[in-house]
Amino acid sequence: MNYHKYRALILGNLAISFWFFPYFSKLLHGMRGVRFKDQPSVFIGRGVLIDNRYPELVFIGRDVWLTARTVILTHSFSSQSQKMLYGLNEMTGPVIIEDGVFIGSGSIICPNVVVGKNSYVAAGSVVTRNVPPGVLVAGNPAIVRKSLVHP
């Protein structure tokens, strides 16, 4: 693991530990490479984990809420046995969380996902596909439950 990855890992663990100092936590995430559209408008709750291997693949819009124990992943990993037996390889991909998004407690956002503007991810959801703007998603895997757009 190179210097950049060690640095991201250490700063990520510090950012999780300093959730009660929001400015400091977001500053550390920014130093790791997480990209914020408007850092002061973002809420990061207790125990939020933003990928430690590729934090630079995470983009967070303005007025975004990442509540307690949210996990944002930009990679998946396979064991050596899985690689040999099944041909599985590490997958990496960006996570884009657009403006006005709320992500409920304990949710997991997987690699290669865009969470659309003003969407709501219900607590405990596992988001494996793109979320359209202005909808509520819930479940494992998360599916659209209803539109939040006024008629």
Long-range contacts (C-beta under 8 A, 24 or more apart in sequence): 5-53, 7-32, 8-32, 8-33, 8-52, 8-53, 8-55, 9-52, 12-49, 12-50, 12-52, 12-55, 13-52, 15-44, 15-50, 16-47, 16-48, 16-49, 19-44, 19-45, 19-46, 19-47, 19-48, 20-46, 29-55, 32-56, 33-58, 34-58, 34-60, 35-59, 35-60, 36-60, 37-61, 37-62, 37-99, 38-62, 38-63, 42-66, 43-67, 45-69, 45-70, 45-105, 48-72, 51-75, 51-95, 53-92, 54-92, 57-92, 57-93, 57-94, 57-95, 57-111, 58-94, 58-95, 58-97, 59-94, 59-95, 59-96, 59-97, 60-97, 61-96, 61-97, 61-98, 61-99, 61-100, 61-101, 61-117, 62-99, 62-100, 63-99, 63-100, 64-97, 64-99, 64-100, 64-101, 64-102, 64-103, 65-101, 65-102, 65-103, 66-97, 66-103, 67-102, 67-103, 67-104, 67-105, 67-107, 67-123, 68-105, 68-106, 69-105, 69-106, 70-103, 70-104, 70-105, 70-106, 70-107, 70-108, 70-109, 71-107, 71-108, 71-109, 72-97, 72-109, 73-108, 73-109, 73-110, 73-111, 74-111, 75-111, 76-110, 76-111, 98-133, 107-142, 118-148, 119-148, 120-148
